[in-house]
Amino acid sequence: SAVISQKPSRDICQRGTSLTIQCQVDSQVTMMFWYRQQPGQSLTLIATANQGSEATYESGFVIDKFPISRPNLTFSTLTVSNMSPEDSSIYLCSVEGQGDTLGTEAFFGQGTRLTVV
Amino acid sequence: DAKTTQPTSMDCAEGRAANLPCNHSTISGNEYVYWYRQIHSQGPQYIIHGLKNNETNEMASLIITEDRKSSTLILPHATLRDTAVYYCIVRVAYRRHTGNQFYFGTGTSLTVIP
């Protein structure tokens, strides 16, 4: 299994500002994934972050709004830029399983609950 | 994109079996059926997955129809802690060095009633 720590766990931010969310994994992983979960909704994949290359964004998400860093195999950040109230969501980090869980499970952090006022 | 259809919500009495259906009529031959659940205020948790044979683990059983167009997740003895949103996802088999993303649909909100 993989243990994922996200920081901050929650934040209240002013519109127009930016927030950087950190995701730390207790083991080396090739790919990390960032999801958004709007209030009462399902999870939507924002992007896939592969160490050493540019993140790959899903349709509807752009790098200028959600820049991602992946400096090493255990860490990634997602920045929510120029925030508006519509960005109020839970943001979750996820990684592929390794070893016995490779190709089967994905592991998720507890999420960062963002409220934009 | 999500390729599954699930009921929006279901109730189940505590101690009884919870049977959660999922339709995936456009599933391809190389796509697996995965089930995850999300308990309130937590990240999703893997439950089980399968290709075409029925599967069972310590958490649940997965029954896949012969034509693979639908499946049922069975929680044999539901407890209050099983109250969660259950997501059925289809995804191709793992491929090294490529994206292995999970795309979540709307899921089924299961409420276990005392």
Interface residues (C-beta under 8 A of the other chain):
Chain A: I4 T30 M31 F33 Y35 S42 L43 T44 L45 T48 T56 L92 S94 E96 T101 L102 G103 T104 E105 A106 F107 F108 G109 Q110 G111
Chain B: A2 Y36 Q38 S41 Q42 G43 P44 Q45 Y46 H49 V85 Y87 A93 Y94 H97 G99 N100 Q101 F102 Y103 F104 G105 T106 G107
